[in-house]
């Protein structure tokens, strides 16, 4: 098959690559620290913070307890934490950005080596603006998977670049890249480049090159260094402030074997079925999934006419997908290392192999329509969001009000340039006519989604405002805090910047390990706990709201009486405090205390009559529905 993307001049090529890299840096780094930590980001952030405080690079810890093995992604954040005065949101996310940029570089390098510059750029634009890549490169929750993506495509690209030369230094670079990926994502990352290269290595016995003296020596040197690192973690003691793990847990090579082999094998048995990746992969490739699917289908249909290089790449990508079926856990971001090869195949297939020209043309026209529609909606948000605010208690931040319309205007301008015949957009992006507009426009809108839209909703999905308000209201130093529960949240440790460990159990609370001030008696211990409860509920100036948080899957309970009962029994709140918490304070939590939540002149007449002798009875008898009459806006809507 002849690729329709012919080469361009060196000057134009450098210009288009410079524009690509400029856009990539902006898209990955813009407002990187605006989002508060959420989900498992707190774990990786706290590891970086404590690693900086202790200076111990071999023993990652959370709450000063050793929690895992040495990790490359944690080390990458340390220089920036030292340079900028400590760990922050953007510092702990920066390793993912660096890994993402490395993955883009590997994709372009491989595309230019196997095909041509335009094919490489098309694949790079698709990868950069794909949902899975852009989201997880800007997120600290999956650094291992982004590192696996970068390591795999860089190793494959380096092999093809240095294949003819070979030699010790070429194989040393290859294995260094592989083991850097292993240091971030585990032993399976070492296998991924070989899986992709397997069809190429099988051709004419090329696999024998890895059995020579030079490649074996390079493998032993890099692999020995990797094992030596874990041996050092077992031999060298952690700093005195860190708590050693239980005796059954090793900090050295045995821990590496457990994390890289035993745990994945266990999770594989209990994990999701392999076909889950059939849903995860298209999700990661949005919005280019339809184009890539059609392009790959065209390649498969014209298998006999494909070049050997293209056959090997297509087969290698398929083998890598099969390899993922035997990995665990089968989370949707685990499939990220497949993305560079899928976008490369999509870029090649976009030239229109015989039999699918009409489909390719239809898909590109559809992408034009979708990009223009999305851009128009983004511009309309300048009016729609303020109107929405009149009916929904949501105060749109300035970033959302300005960023989204600006992105929409820029995208519409790009689509207008597409109709010009002077080749301006083609010279800028390096893409053929009618290709550059949807690519650049889609990239702008996707970047705006993660750089402007999602950060605007951070306050509604993160505990950061609560932690900061708690520290402000408490008015005491972090050393006096302690957490009562099964485990101290990593995000709490990160945001309150504790200088040392925090008690998270009765035994730790009473001990003299430095986690808290020891107590002399059971009575003193209970008294401290009671004072803490009173401080939180009454004296801290923090209104307490009580609700069911009905959410199928995580909190499938819809009984408000049960929530009231728990607040009384477990949180030592009085029935009067609970009544305020489920009415006025609950209304204040959603910004509607001025209209609902209490019986006052001017407020909405939402009333509830209980079949109970007193308030204590309502909080006490949670197993039955005591609601008698319900009035909404002054009208009786339910009556027994």
FENBEL-V907291 format. One line per field, one symbol per residue. ss: DSSP state (A for helix, B for strand, O for the rest). Layout:
ss=???
This chain:
ss=OOOOOOOOOAAAAAAAAAAAAAAAAAAAAOOOOOOOOOOOAAAAAAAAAAAAAAOOOOOOBBOOBBOOOOOAAAAAAAAAAAAOOOOOAAAAAAAAAAAAAAAAAAAAAAAAAAOOAAAAAAAAAAAAOOAAAAAAAOOOOOAAAAAAAAAAAAAAAAAAAAOOOOAAAAAAAAAAAAAAAAAAAOOAAAAAAAAAAAAAAAAAAAAAAAAOAAAAAAAAAAAAAAAAAAAAAAAOOOOOOOBOOOOOOOOOAAAAAAAAAAAAAAAAAAOOOAAAAAAAAAAAOOOOAAAAAAAAAAAAAOAAAOOAAAAAAAAAAAAAAAAAOOOOOOOAAAAAAAAAAAAAAAAAAOOOOOOOAAAAAAAAAAAAAAAAAAAAAAAAAAAAAAAAAOOOOOOOOAAAAAAAAAAAAAAAAAAAAOOOOOOAAAAAAOOOOOOAAAAAAAAAAAAAAAAAAAAAOAAAOOOAAAAAAAAAAAOOOAAAOOOOOOOOOAAAAAAAOOOOOOOOOAAAAAOOOOOOOOOOOAAAAAAAAAAAAAAAAAAOOOOOOOOOOOBOOOBOOOOAAAAAAAAAAOOOOOAAAAAAAAOAAAAAAOOOOOOOOOOOOOOOOOBBBBOOOOAAAAAAOOOOOOBBBBBBOOBBBBBO
